[in-house]
Amino acid sequence: MINVPELGFDVVATVTSQQGSCEFDYKVGDEVRFCGKTIEGTTCMGAMTCLVPAAYALKYGAAFPWESDKSRLIVACPDAGNPVVFELKRQ
C-alpha cells in the first residue's frame, strides 16, 4: 500500500512527442507540474482535458496495469491532427 501525503504526490507531465503545429507551442521536454494545489507551466485547455484526470489519479496513488512502471502514465492531447504526447510521472 502506498502512503499518500495529505496533498498527494507531485506529478510532472513531460512532453515526449509533438507532431504538426501545436497552438500552444509545446516542444519535447516541456513540463507541466501538478504540485500541491498549483499547476505550473503552459496549460492548454485541450491537453488539460487528458492531463488533469491522469495527474489526479497518479497524485493519489493510482497505478495503471498496462504500464510497467506503476508511477507513470502516457497520455496524448485530443488534437489528433497535431498530437502532443505526455509522460506523467509521480514524484
Solvent accessible surface area in square Angstrom, and as a share of the most:
residue,aa,sasa,rsa
1,M,241,1.08
2,I,77,0.39
3,N,142,0.73
4,V,52,0.30
5,P,64,0.40
6,E,166,0.74
7,L,83,0.41
8,G,9,0.08
9,F,37,0.16
10,D,55,0.29
11,V,0,0.00
12,V,9,0.05
13,A,0,0.00
14,T,36,0.21
15,V,1,0.01
16,T,64,0.37
17,S,37,0.24
18,Q,44,0.20
19,Q,113,0.50
20,G,62,0.60
21,S,87,0.56
22,C,26,0.16
23,E,162,0.72
24,F,91,0.38
25,D,88,0.46
26,Y,5,0.02
27,K,112,0.48
28,V,102,0.59
29,G,45,0.44
30,D,53,0.28
31,E,79,0.35
32,V,0,0.00
33,R,81,0.30
34,F,14,0.06
35,C,27,0.16
36,G,25,0.24
37,K,170,0.72
38,T,76,0.44
39,I,84,0.42
40,E,85,0.38
41,G,49,0.47
42,T,65,0.38
43,T,45,0.26
44,C,24,0.14
45,M,133,0.60
46,G,30,0.29
47,A,1,0.01
48,M,15,0.07
49,T,91,0.53
50,C,41,0.24
51,L,1,0.00
52,V,67,0.38
53,P,82,0.52
54,A,8,0.06
55,A,2,0.02
56,Y,141,0.54
57,A,30,0.23
58,L,0,0.00
59,K,19,0.08
60,Y,93,0.35
61,G,16,0.16
62,A,36,0.28
63,A,55,0.43
64,F,31,0.13
65,P,109,0.69
66,W,175,0.62
67,E,14,0.06
68,S,113,0.73
69,D,52,0.27
70,K,90,0.38
71,S,29,0.19
72,R,63,0.23
73,L,12,0.06
74,I,67,0.34
75,V,26,0.15
76,A,46,0.35
77,C,18,0.11
78,P,83,0.52
79,D,66,0.34
80,A,96,0.75
81,G,62,0.60
82,N,42,0.21
83,P,33,0.21
84,V,3,0.02
85,V,36,0.21
86,F,1,0.00
87,E,44,0.20
88,L,0,0.00
89,K,70,0.30
90,R,27,0.10
91,Q,110,0.49
